[in-house]
Amino acid sequence: MDSQSPEPRTFVGRKNDVERIREWLQGHGWVGKVAVISIEGPGGVGKSTLCEHALEPEVLAARGYLRAHIAGQDDPGDPSLFSWVERLVNSAATQLDDPGVAFARTRSVLRYHQEVLGALERELRMSNAGDEHLGAARAFFGIARLGIGTLRRDLKALASNQSRDDLERIWKTIRSAGALQAGRWDRVARPLKNDVRRAPMRTLVRALVSDLERMLDPGFGRGATAYRRLLVVLDDYEGLSGILGRTLVGELVPQLRDATFETVLVIIGRDDLRMTDDAWEGSLAPALAGRRVALRPLGAAEVAQLCAARAVHDPAIVAQIWDESHGYPWLVDILLDDLDSTGKRTVTSYHRFVRRMARFMTEQERQWFEVLCFLDSVSYATIAKVLPDADKERVMSWFIDEQSIRSYEAATWKVWPYIRHRVLLYRWSIDPEGCAALAETTAMAWRPGRPAALL
């Protein structure tokens, strides 16, 4: 976690969850070569901390797991499928005796991808193509959506304000580029590069699995090694799924099921994993097989343990921390940090909270998010009250898909109450008049100083 999003410093509770995860790591209940573990729950509830506590090095060493890890909140510089896979490979390679030569075939695919994409961009520039063409090339080929057979299907990857005619025109220009024609790469006798041109995503995954088999499967004649199995941790999955999701369900898990080694895939996200892709209740259901850990906030006694670990014992302060944190370990730490530095709750903690909640949102989505917190329930009718100029269907669709803020326990569509509470406190701190007007418009009962339970 980054410095703005610290995980709690002390681990309390969750004993049963830790035991379940460790049993799954031992192979309990497996069907086939791949076991998927989903750790779910709202932001700040302690998912990453639970994962790290369960995956202690000695636990992994006993089963010979080679661990690879990436987190959606990390900045890869170039947010493409290929850059994320490179980070994943690098995280695993550091555990090997000779990391510089590990994953040789995968690194070749990564290099060829950059070469093909570079050739495509140079050709487009020489033909005086506009920024829209270059952006489309990077969007499609950069996240492995280009492959000759998939480009037309993925036109929606471009900005939603592009007309269909514009998209067709851009598609034809890119599709006809010489850099993507088979002859260019056939002439240099590089079939792997031609595979990258035709189907970049599939070629990348095949190379990755092939490299892993050579490292983990003794049948390939490798020398003695501590690693026999693969462990992949995808943290902050809501920040990864837009780019990695299709590759994960369409290529990686299916190919790992046919590999010669066993894999555990731990996916850490804010929503029910089954809602992110129909495949988790379809073809990939046996891989998941009920291995879900849905975290809830801590109880009052556990929050008191966290306070005690920070030398806070005053019953009144502990009760205040419990009330304001709603049992979320990350919020407990923020409130305790405020006490350490100032002796009281500070308005900057609200700003830190909002920034963390919105870190994967565009500026427009953040504006929607903050305004929707004034609604007791989110629907077309209520959206129209607070965002009269917005496309209510688009806003509603975004909200339903925005797993980081949407409650999955409520009977209606709404923002998590603990998120609403802190966002509203933040908004009221910077625009009390505007907030009062919005609250009147929506007939919201809560106001600063009133119980958070009204939300």
C-alpha positions, 0 to 999 in steps of 0.5 A: 500500500502507498503512503496515503493508503496505509494498511493497519499496522496490527493484525487482529481477528480474522483467525478463521479466514486465515485458516481457510486460506492456508487450507486452500493453499494446501490443496484442500477442495481443489478440482484441477490444476488451478485454485482461485481465492477471492478476498472481497470487501469494501476499501479499508476493511483489511483485505491486503493485510489479511492476505499478507498475514495468511501468506507467510513465507514459511507457509509458501515455502512448505509447498514450494510456491513461486510468488508473483504479485501486482497491485492495481494502485501501483503506477506501471507508467504505461498502463497496458497489459504488457506493462502489467505482465512485465511487472508480474514477471519481475516480481517473480524473477527476483526470487530466482537465482538468475533473475536476468535470464528467467522468463526468456520467452515472455521477455521476447514477446514483450520486446517484439510487442514494443517493436511492432507497436513502435513500427505502427506508431512511426508509420502513422506519424509519417502518414500525418495521422492525427492524435486520434489514430495514435491514441487508438493504436496505443489503446488497442495494441497496447492492451493487446486488443488489436490482434487482427481478429479482434480490432473491430470488436473492440472499437468501444475501447476508444473514448465514448464521444467518438462517433461510429463513423469516426471509429470505422475510419480510424479502424480502417487506417490502423488495420491497413498499416503495413506494420501489421501485415504478415509479410513484414515479419515473415520476411525476417523469419520471426514467427514469434513476432508474427504471432505477436502481430496476429494475437498479442494477448494469446501469444503473451500468455502462452509464452508466460506459461511455457516459461513457468513450465520450464521453471516449475516442472521437473519433467523439463530437466531442470536442476533442483529448485525450491519452487514447484507451484505458482502463486499469483496475487492480484491486489486492488483488482478493481484497478486491474480488471479493465486491462487484465480481466479479459486476459485473465478469464479468456487466456491465463486461467484456461491455459494454467488449467492445462499446464504441468504445474499447480497454480493458486490465484489470489484476487483481492477486490472490493466486489464479489468476483463473480460480478466482474465476469460471467465466466466465474459462474460459468466455465471458470466456476470449478476454479473458484469453487466457493473459495471466497472470503468476504470481509466485514468491518471489525467489532468493537472489541477488535477495534479496542485491540488496535487502539491498545496496540497504539497505546490508546486505552482511554475508554472515551477515545476508544469509543469515539474511534469505534464510532467514527471508523465504523470498524474499518481498520484503515480508518482506525489507523487514520484516526489514531494517526490524527491523535498522535499528531494533533490530539484530535480528528483533522479535516485532512483525514477526510481529504485523504479518505476521498482521494483514496476512494477516488484514486481509480476514477476520472475527474468526471467520475469523482464529481459524480461520486461526491454528488451521489453521496447526497442520495439515500438511494441511487436511481434514474430519478434521484440522479436527475435531481443532483446531476440534471445535465448528465446522462442519467443512464450513463451515470447509473451504469457507471455506479453499478459497475463502480465496486469501490463505493457501491454497497453490495449489502443494501436493498437499493443502489446506494453508496456505502454508508461509511463512505458517504459519511466521510465524503459528506464531512469532506464536502461540507468542510469546503462548500457548506452552502452548496452542500446545504442546498443539495441536502434540501434538494434530496431531502437527506436527513443527515447533517454535520453533527447528526448521527452517522446512522441516518445514512 
